[in-house]
């Protein structure tokens, strides 16, 4: 398979492969099994047996180098908006945060950085390029984005739009390659070429890609206990959701230390919400919710699902295995 760079270019070019209507998943993930710093990878499907690059934690911090056009007014806010676009994807539990400014550059130093420069493998029609630092198992340890300082960048919605390009490159930072979709309207942010400020807004194809990474890797961190309950792999958010499955039915338990709005959703392994079990204000105390696969559309099939709990104290996930 051919290794391709994950960068965005200024000129929209023809793409040879068109997907027919009904294609289940046009998004692609970055596959690169060689540890070290790279800006190349093979485009693979979520189910590829070789896996793909991914974070092994849900919190990802990016910093801004204010040299060159990084010092322009509005740039920090544009970067923050792009980070928020990917943070807002559900049920994926990733949180992309803005860590402030840095003097770090496009180099391996443990700091994930957005900067403006010339070179770094991005010249000519290239608008920006991402470099990932990979550890064993295709785990992302650092991600840097270099904007081409030879272009004039704007934050007012005109070309070239900082937020749109940042949203695209942050997708690469999360392990997502270019989509195979080539539709003329409502293009995914991960389309291979720049198409204006519309790229600020994620499409379902983009969200499905991030949920793919979340389902395949972060959910794998959920460790099943011997008694059939499930414990999340990343505790410490201030709230815990526990599940127990008996006789094909799941019991979900959580506790609130103060009153607040609570939402408890159930998703399938593809990241699609199948039902909402709790939505509203709850008081202090312990709660138990039973679910046997019921939805407004009828009963779901037996298989793996996961519940996501959101409260003012934090969020948590728990895996459910419904069986006969």
Number of C-alpha atoms within 10 A of each C-alpha: 7 7 13 14 18 28 26 24 20 18 13 12 10 9 10 8 9 11 14 8 6 7 8 9 15 19 26 24 29 28 23 22 18 14 15 15 17 16 19 19 22 19 25 19 20 24 11 11 8 13 20 28 27 25 21 15 18 14 12 20 16 24 22 25 21 19 15 12 20 21 14 13 11 14 20 21 14 22 24 20 18 25 23 16 17 23 19 15 18 18 24 24 23 22 17 21 16 18 15 13 16 17 12 19 20 20 17 18 11 12 20 26 27 27 25 24 20 15 15 16 16 21 16 12 12 20 23 27 25 28 27 26 24 22 16 12 15 23 21 23 21 23 30 28 27 26 29 24 19 16 17 11 22 18 20 13 15 11 17 20 23 27 31 27 30 25 26 32 30 25 26 26 27 23 26 29 30 26 21 21 21 18 11 7 8 13 21 26 29 30 22 25 21 24 21 17 19 17 24 22 19 23 14 14 22 26 22 23 28 27 24 23 24 25 21 17 19 22 19 14 15 16 14 18 10 7 8 13 19 22 20 21 17 14 13 11 10 13 19 22 23 20 25 20 21 14 9 14 16 21 16 22 15 16 15 19 13 12 14 14 14 18 16 21 18 26 20 19 18 17 21 14 17 18 19 15 17 16 12 9 11 16 14 11 11 10 12 12 13 14 17 17 20 13 14 8 8 8 11 15 12 13 13 13 22 20 23 21 21 19 19 14 16 12 20 24 29 25 29 28 18 20 16 9
